[in-house]
Each structure stands twice: as structure tokens, then as C-alpha cells.
Amino acid sequence: MVEVVPASYVLLRRREDGVERVLLQLRQGTGYMDRHWAFSAAGHVEPGEDAVSAAVREAAEEIGVVLDRADLVPLCAIHRTAPPHERGDERVGFFFECRRWTGEPDRREPERAAGLRWFDLAALPEPVVPHERVVLEGLRAGALPAVLVFGDFPG
């Protein structure tokens, strides 16, 4: 039986001086894509929790902002996989953007995030977590499909 691990991702986005900016965090100490820039907040959907509630929770836990479910705009879903295609290698991510929140974003988990910065959507830093970069580039281009497939699918 294949186990699919769900996760929710939140991208805070604002327009400032005519420039679209996105808030990214620099991963550290997680064992996965450390020293890569990533969405503002992200994490696994807990048992009994829906993807939208997980997004709201993760934003509060990781960057200290309060989101209203109604302000989360779905961007896309990504089904991704990686060898050896065993338990936990299959994942689905639900990606949201948010332009309204309460509170000032800051690092609430400094052991897991080395930085938190606003970037021009047209000038992303290097490196960015690869599957998250795909979403950011699609967002910038205005051509983001509802469902993306990312990874090494056998066959």
C-alpha cells in the first residue's frame, strides 16, 4: 500500500512600490533542503486536519501571523515522488497564497529557519527548493496549472 504524505504551503505576498514581493524562509536544521529558500510557511497536514486548517496553523507556528481561511487563495497542488518509491516517498502539497494577515511575520522556529526575507517575485534568490521554485515561476508567469507532477515517476 502506498502512503501519501500531505502538506500545506503558504506564501505571503504583497505589492510594494509597484513590485510583487513574496516572503521566503531560509531552511536550516531540518535535514531536507537545508540552506534553500522556501515558501513563507509549510508543514504536514496532521491527522484529522484539513489542508486549509494546516496552512493557517503552520503560518501561526512558523512565522507568527494569523490568517483567515477566507484569505487563502489556492494556487495549485503538486504530486511528487522520489526513489526508492517506498512509504513516505509519495507526497502531495497544497499551495496557497495570502495577501492579508494579522501580525508582523518573524521567525518563530529559528532552529529550522536561518532567515525570513521579502523578495521581488521577478528576482528570486538561489537556491530555492526545486518543487517550490516551479510554483513561484508559474505564479510569476501567470501560468500555474491546478495540478503539477514533480519527481521521478517510474514507467
C-alpha positions, 0 to 999 in steps of 0.5 A: 500500500502506498502512503501519501504524505500531505502538506500545506504551503503558504506564501505571503505576498504583497505589492510594494512600490509597484513590485510583487514581493513574496516572503521566503524562509531560509531552511536550516536544521531540518535535514531536507533542503537545508540552506534553500529558500522556501515558501513563507510557511509549510508543514504536514497536514496532521491527522484529522486536519484539513489542508486549509486548517494546516496552512493557517496553523503552520503560518501561526507556528512558523512565522507568527501571523494569523490568517483567515481561511477566507484569505487563502487563495489556492494556487495549485497542488503538486504530486511528487515522488522520489526513489526508492518509491517506498512509504513516505516517498509519495507526497502531495502539497497544497499551495496557497497564497495570502495577501492579508494577515494579522501580525508582523511575520518573524521567525518563530522556529529559528532552529529550522529557519536561518532567515525570513526575507521579502523578495521581488517575485521577478528576482528570486534568490538561489537556491530555492527548493526545486518543487517550490521554485516551479510554483513561484515561476508559474505564479510569476508567469501567470501560468500555474496549472491546478495540478503539477507532477514533480519527481521521478515517476517510474514507467 
